[in-house]
Amino acid sequence: QVQLVESGGGLVQAGDSLRLSCAASGRTGTMYSMGWFRQAPGKEREFVTAIYWGDGSTYYADSVKGRFTISRDNAKNTVYLQMNNLKPEDTAVYYCAAKRGRITTRGYDYWGQGTQVTVSS
């Protein structure tokens, strides 16, 4: 079992930056991928980015490529999502997720509670 706790959401203006954190506990390890998803009102949850703990490889959705960066801190068992040049369309609840194995855009088994990110124009 893996427990995930997100933090760092908030209200910002367009063009601002924000960093989300996801602390993992439980049965984690190098064979896990951790990712970020988001869900805007009235829309389906969508993949944002993920990192494979074993080798640090990453993958991004086209909509955030060049603006968002995912990273990990091995000592803290924490994954970060640095979001720069935020746009109103980035407004959503952001969820941290984890799964065994390499990065995929779906099929994550463990989820955090979500943190709200609101970007005003």
FIDO-923852 format. One record per residue (C-alpha): residue in one letter; residue number from 1; x, y, z. Coordinates in Angstrom, 1 decimal. Each point is the difference from the previous one (the first is absolute). Layout:
+--------+-----+--------+--------+--------+
: residu : num :     px :     py :     pz :
+--------+-----+--------+--------+--------+
:      A : NUM :      X :      Y :      Z :
...
+--------+-----+--------+--------+--------+
END
This chain:
+--------+-----+--------+--------+--------+
: residu : num :     px :     py :     pz :
+--------+-----+--------+--------+--------+
:      Q :   1 :    0.0 :    0.0 :    0.0 :
:      V :   2 :    1.2 :    3.5 :   -0.9 :
:      Q :   3 :   -1.2 :    3.2 :    1.6 :
:      L :   4 :    0.3 :    3.3 :   -1.8 :
:      V :   5 :   -0.5 :    3.5 :    1.4 :
:      E :   6 :    0.0 :    3.1 :   -2.2 :
:      S :   7 :    0.6 :    3.5 :    1.0 :
:      G :   8 :    0.8 :    3.4 :   -1.6 :
:      G :   9 :   -3.2 :    0.9 :   -1.9 :
:      G :  10 :   -1.4 :    3.5 :    0.0 :
:      L :  11 :   -1.3 :    3.0 :   -1.8 :
:      V :  12 :    2.4 :    1.8 :   -2.4 :
:      Q :  13 :   -0.1 :    2.3 :   -2.9 :
:      A :  14 :    0.7 :   -0.9 :   -3.6 :
:      G :  15 :    3.8 :   -0.1 :   -0.6 :
:      D :  16 :    0.8 :   -0.8 :    3.6 :
:      S :  17 :    1.7 :   -3.2 :    1.3 :
:      L :  18 :   -1.0 :   -2.6 :    2.5 :
:      R :  19 :    1.6 :   -3.1 :    1.4 :
:      L :  20 :   -2.0 :   -3.1 :    1.1 :
:      S :  21 :    1.4 :   -2.7 :    2.2 :
:      C :  22 :   -1.0 :   -3.6 :    0.4 :
:      A :  23 :    1.4 :   -1.9 :    3.0 :
:      A :  24 :   -0.1 :   -3.8 :   -0.4 :
:      S :  25 :    0.0 :   -2.5 :    2.8 :
:      G :  26 :   -0.6 :   -3.7 :    0.3 :
:      R :  27 :    1.3 :   -2.7 :   -2.4 :
:      T :  28 :    1.8 :    2.3 :   -2.5 :
:      G :  29 :    3.2 :   -0.8 :   -1.8 :
:      T :  30 :    2.1 :    0.5 :   -3.1 :
:      M :  31 :   -2.4 :   -2.0 :   -2.1 :
:      Y :  32 :   -2.8 :    2.6 :    0.3 :
:      S :  33 :   -1.2 :    2.8 :   -2.2 :
:      M :  34 :   -1.5 :    3.0 :    1.5 :
:      G :  35 :   -2.1 :    2.4 :   -2.0 :
:      W :  36 :   -2.2 :    3.1 :    0.1 :
:      F :  37 :   -3.5 :    0.1 :   -1.4 :
:      R :  38 :   -2.5 :    2.8 :    0.0 :
:      Q :  39 :   -3.8 :    0.4 :   -0.3 :
:      A :  40 :   -1.7 :    3.2 :   -0.9 :
:      P :  41 :   -3.7 :    0.6 :    0.7 :
:      G :  42 :   -2.1 :   -1.9 :   -2.4 :
:      K :  43 :    2.9 :   -1.8 :   -1.6 :
:      E :  44 :    1.6 :   -3.4 :    0.3 :
:      R :  45 :    3.1 :   -0.5 :    2.0 :
:      E :  46 :    3.1 :    0.4 :   -2.3 :
:      F :  47 :    3.6 :   -1.1 :    0.2 :
:      V :  48 :    2.5 :    2.9 :    0.6 :
:      T :  49 :    3.4 :   -1.6 :    0.6 :
:      A :  50 :    1.8 :   -2.9 :    1.6 :
:      I :  51 :    3.4 :   -1.1 :    1.2 :
:      Y :  52 :    1.4 :   -3.5 :    0.3 :
:      W :  53 :    1.7 :   -0.2 :    3.4 :
:      G :  54 :    2.6 :   -2.5 :   -1.2 :
:      D :  55 :    1.9 :    2.1 :   -2.6 :
:      G :  56 :   -1.8 :    3.4 :    0.2 :
:      S :  57 :   -1.4 :   -0.2 :   -3.4 :
:      T :  58 :   -2.9 :    2.3 :   -0.6 :
:      Y :  59 :   -3.0 :    0.5 :   -2.4 :
:      Y :  60 :   -2.2 :    3.1 :   -0.5 :
:      A :  61 :   -3.3 :    0.7 :   -1.6 :
:      D :  62 :    0.4 :    2.4 :   -2.9 :
:      S :  63 :   -2.2 :    2.6 :    1.7 :
:      V :  64 :    2.6 :    0.5 :    2.8 :
:      K :  65 :    3.3 :   -0.8 :   -1.8 :
:      G :  66 :    2.5 :    2.8 :    0.5 :
:      R :  67 :   -2.0 :    1.5 :    2.8 :
:      F :  68 :   -0.2 :   -2.7 :    2.6 :
:      T :  69 :    2.8 :   -2.1 :    1.5 :
:      I :  70 :   -0.3 :   -3.1 :    2.1 :
:      S :  71 :    2.9 :   -0.9 :    2.4 :
:      R :  72 :    0.6 :   -2.3 :    2.9 :
:      D :  73 :    1.8 :    0.1 :    3.3 :
:      N :  74 :    1.2 :   -3.5 :    0.9 :
:      A :  75 :    0.8 :    0.8 :    3.6 :
:      K :  76 :   -3.5 :    1.5 :    0.6 :
:      N :  77 :   -1.8 :   -2.5 :   -2.2 :
:      T :  78 :   -1.7 :    3.0 :   -1.5 :
:      V :  79 :   -0.9 :    1.0 :   -3.5 :
:      Y :  80 :   -0.4 :    3.6 :   -1.0 :
:      L :  81 :   -1.8 :    1.7 :   -2.9 :
:      Q :  82 :    1.4 :    3.4 :   -0.8 :
:      M :  83 :   -2.5 :    2.0 :   -2.1 :
:      N :  84 :    1.1 :    3.1 :   -1.8 :
:      N :  85 :   -1.8 :    2.4 :   -2.2 :
:      L :  86 :   -3.3 :   -1.2 :    1.3 :
:      K :  87 :   -3.1 :    0.6 :   -2.2 :
:      P :  88 :   -3.7 :    0.2 :    1.0 :
:      E :  89 :   -0.5 :   -3.3 :   -1.8 :
:      D :  90 :    2.3 :   -1.7 :    2.5 :
:      T :  91 :   -2.6 :    0.6 :    2.7 :
:      A :  92 :   -0.9 :   -3.5 :    1.4 :
:      V :  93 :    0.3 :   -2.3 :    2.9 :
:      Y :  94 :    3.4 :   -1.6 :   -0.2 :
:      Y :  95 :    0.4 :   -3.6 :    1.1 :
:      C :  96 :    3.2 :   -1.9 :    0.8 :
:      A :  97 :    0.0 :   -3.6 :   -1.0 :
:      A :  98 :    2.3 :   -3.0 :    0.1 :
:      K :  99 :    0.3 :   -3.4 :   -1.7 :
:      R : 100 :    2.4 :   -2.9 :   -0.3 :
:      G : 101 :    2.1 :    0.0 :   -3.1 :
:      R : 102 :    1.0 :    2.5 :   -2.6 :
:      I : 103 :   -1.9 :    3.1 :   -1.0 :
:      T : 104 :   -3.4 :   -0.3 :   -1.6 :
:      T : 105 :   -2.8 :    2.6 :   -0.4 :
:      R : 106 :   -2.6 :   -2.2 :    1.7 :
:      G : 107 :   -0.3 :   -2.9 :    2.3 :
:      Y : 108 :    1.2 :    1.6 :    3.3 :
:      D : 109 :   -0.9 :   -1.9 :    3.1 :
:      Y : 110 :    0.6 :    2.5 :    2.8 :
:      W : 111 :   -1.4 :    3.5 :    0.2 :
:      G : 112 :    0.3 :    3.1 :    2.2 :
:      Q : 113 :   -2.9 :    2.1 :    1.2 :
:      G : 114 :    0.7 :    2.8 :   -2.5 :
:      T : 115 :    0.9 :    3.6 :    0.3 :
:      Q : 116 :   -1.7 :    2.9 :   -1.7 :
:      V : 117 :    1.9 :    2.3 :   -2.4 :
:      T : 118 :   -1.9 :    3.1 :   -1.2 :
:      V : 119 :    1.5 :    2.3 :   -2.6 :
:      S : 120 :   -1.7 :    3.4 :   -0.4 :
:      S : 121 :    0.3 :    2.0 :   -3.3 :
+--------+-----+--------+--------+--------+
END
